[in-house]
Amino acid sequence: MEFLTDPWNWWIAPFADNAFMRDALLAGLLTVVTTSIVGTWVVLRGMSFLGDALAHGVLPGIAIAFIIGIDTSIGALVAAGVMVLGITLIRRHSPLPEDTSIGVLFVGFLALAVVIMSTQQASYVGDLNRFLFGSITGVDSGDLQRQAITAVVTLVGVVVLYRAFLVMTFDASLASMLGLRPALAQAALLVLVALSIVASFQSVGNLLVFAFLVAPPAAATLVARRVPAIMVVSVLFGVVATVVGILISYHHDSATSATMALCSVVLFFVVLTVTATRRAIPGRQGAAKTVSSA
């Protein structure tokens, strides 16, 4: 219970005394801003499977870039772009539903990543683990700068395309009638999702970024109704999960990225429990009144 009995040493001192903790916090907050804003549309449009697929789909690009010795972000971005293009082409040229095309590419990209990582050239995977599971306490200024740029791009993209995203989410036919070009808006949303994943995988890990892309926005939809409010609440929930996760990891020597992701999921279930309880209580009261009236 040190977080209650000695709040300074538990909550403040780790950030005040350690530069790497401040950098980790900044990286986490930038990740939250990027993934929560894009993740709001992912959750509202029922695209969580796509987010998971893209998070895994960047693995072949990371592995190839790692082997040939180039920036892994470039490899991840190329792989994400190829996957987005593949999903778009399959949807356009086949009668298959979207989840089928995503599933096929998901399995193919993940299998390709496993094959590449099992080769002799990829036998030295010490650094590769950072990109799989994250190393938020080891971020540098380049990582932070890349995340900040992506956060700005994401904000601008969402603001510019807000009307198209909103109408497309609830009525794609209406979006087409209004000339909002839903196919182009869908492609733009896929690009923003891919960018948020690529920018975040070095800090929280591409296998764990999915939790930040889905859990805070999902929790926010339980307490807010308007899309801007959902985005704001999602960011707030993400900030709570990030701060608490980093501090728990620091004090108990657990895996930082996994702890942050777990906190975001736990927070979702806490919000779900509270909202479900609040909905149930008026129901019980109404039932009690009905019985007493009878």
N, C-alpha and C positions, 0 to 999 in steps of 0.2 A: 504493500500500500504506500510505497514511497512517493508515488505520483500525487498522493493526497497529503502525506505528512511532511514531505520535503519538496514542494513544487518547484522551487528554483533549480535545484540540482537535477530534477527529473525532466522538467519541461524546457528550461532556458539554458542551463549551463552547457549541454552538449553542443548547441548551436553557437553560443558565445565563445566557447573555448576551442572549437575545432573548425578550421576553414573548410575541411572536406565535408563536414556536416552541413555547412551553409550552402556549399555548392550542390550537395545532394538534395537539399530542400528546394533550391531554385530549379534544379532539373526536374524534380517531382512536380512542382507547381506548373512549370511550362508543359509538362506532359499532360497534366490534368486539364489545363486550358484547351490544349489541342484535341485531346481525345474526347473530352466531355462535350464540346461543341459539335464535333462531327458525330460523336456517338449518339447524341440526341436524335439525329435523323436516322441513324442505324437502328435504334430501338423503335422509333415511331413507325418506320417503314418495314419492320420485321426482317431486317437484314443482318441479324446477329451471326447467322451461319456464314455470311459473306465476310464479316469482320474476322471471324475465326480462320476462314480459308486464306484470307490475305495475310494474316499474321503468320501463318505457316508457309504461305506461298513465297515469301521473300527468302526462305532458307536456301534454295539452290543458288540464288544470286549472291548471297553472303558467302556460301561455301566456295563458289567459283572465284569470287573476288579475293577471298582469303588465300586460296591456292596460288593464284597468279600474282598476288602481291599488290593489288590496287585497293583504293578506299572501299571498304565494305558497304558504305552507304550507297555508292554508285551501283554496286551489284544488286543491293536490295531494291533500289529504285527501278532498275531495269527489270528485275524479276516481277515486281509489283505491276509495272506497266504492261508487261507481256501477259500477265494474268488478267488484268482489267480488259485488255484488248481481246483476249481469248473469250472471256465471258460475254463481252459485247457481240463478237462475231457469232458465237454459238446461238445466242438469243435471236440474232437477226436472221440467221440462215437455217434455223431448225425449228420444229414445232415443240421442242422439249421445254419444260418449265425451267425457270431460272435456277432453282435449287439443284436440278440435275446437272446443268452445265457447271455450276460452282463445285458440286461434288466431284465430278470427273476431273476437273482441273486441280482441285484440292488434293485428291489422291495422287494424281500424276506428279505434281510439284513436290509433294512430301516424299514420294518414293524416289524421285530424282535426287532430292537432297540427301536422303539416306545412302543412296548409291555413291554419290560424290564423297560424302563424309567417310565412307568405308574404304575408299581407295588409299593406296600407300601415300599419295601426295598429301592427303588430308590427315595423316596419322598424328601429326602434332596439332592437337586441337585445344591446347591450353587457352589461347586467346579466343578461339571460337566459342568457348563456353560463355564468355562475356556477352556475346551477341545472342546466345540462346537463352540465358538466364539473367542477363543484365548485370551491371556493375555500377549502380548509381552512386556509390561512394568513391568511385574512381573516375568520374567525369572530369573533363578539362574544359578550358575556355572555348575550344572549337566545338565541342558537343553542345555547350550552352548556347553558343551563337547560332548553330544550326537549328536548335529547338526554338529559339526566339524568332528566327526568320519564318520557320514553319508555322508558328502560332499566329504571326501577323498575316501570313498568306491565308491561313485557314479562316481567320476572322473576316478578312476582306472578301474571301470567296463566299462565305455564308451570308454576309450582308448583301452582296451583289445579287446572289442567286436565291435569296430568302423567299421571294414570292413564288418563284418556280418550284422550289423544294416544297413549300407549304401546300400549294395547290396539287402538285404531283403526289404528295403523300396521301391525300384524302380523295382525290378524283383525277386520275390520269387523263381521262377523256376530256374533262373540263380544261385541264392544262393544255391539251392539244388544241381545243377550240379557241382558247385565249391566245394562241400563238406563242406559248411559253416553251415549246420544243422539248417535251418531256424526255425524249431519247437523249438529247444533248445534255439536259440537266442531270439525267441519271449517270451519264458518263463522267460529268464533272464531279458528282458526288463520289463516285468510285475513285476518282483521282484524289480527292481530298482525304478519303479514308486511307488510301495507300500512302499519301504523304504523311499523315499523322502516325501511321505505323512505322514507316521508315525513319522518321525523325525521333521516335521514342524507343526503338528497339535497343539502342546502345545503353540507355539508362535503366529502363525497367525490363528489358529483354523481350524479344519478339514473341516468345511463348507465353509471356505474362501480360503483354500490353492489351490483350483481349479483355482481361478483367477490367481495366480502366476504360476501355471503349464501351463496355456494356453495363457494368454494375452501377456506377454513379448515375448515368442517365436513367436506367431502369428504376432506381430508387426515387429519382426526382419525379418521374411520371406518376408516382403514387401520391405525391403531395402537392403537385402543381398541375395546372390545366393548360395554360397558354404556353406556346413554344418558347418565347423568350424567357419566361419564368422557369420553365423546365431546364433551360440551358444554365441559368444563373444558379439554381438550386443544385444542379448536377456538378457544377464547378465547386460549390461550397462543400458538397459531400466528398468530392474528390480531394479537396484540400484537407479535410478532416482525416480521411483514410491515409493520405500521404504523410501528414505530420505524425499521427499516432503510429503508423507502420514504421517510419524511420526511427522513432524514439524507442519503440519496443525492440526493434532489431539492434539498436545501439546498446541498450541496457541488458539485453538477454542474449546477445551474440547469435542472432538468428539470421537467415538469409534475407537481406533487405528487400529485394524486389518481391520475393514470395510473400513476405510479411505485409508489405503494402497492398499487394493484390488480395491477400486473405482479408485484410481489414476492410477493403472496399466491398467484398462479398458479405462479410459479417454485418457491415453497416446496412446493406440492402435488406438482409433478413430482419434486422432490428426495425427498420422503417416499415417493412411489410407487416411485422407483428403489431407494431403500434397502430398503424392505419387499420388493420383488420380488427383489432380490439375496439377501436373507436367506432367503427361501423357496426360492430356487434352490440355494443352497449345500448344505443338508441333502439335497436331491435328488441332487446330484452325488456327495456322500459315500456315500449309500445305493447308488447305481449302482456306485461304485468297489468297495464291499464285495462286492456281488453278483458282479462280474467276478472279483475275487480269489478268492472262494469257489469259483467255477466252475473 
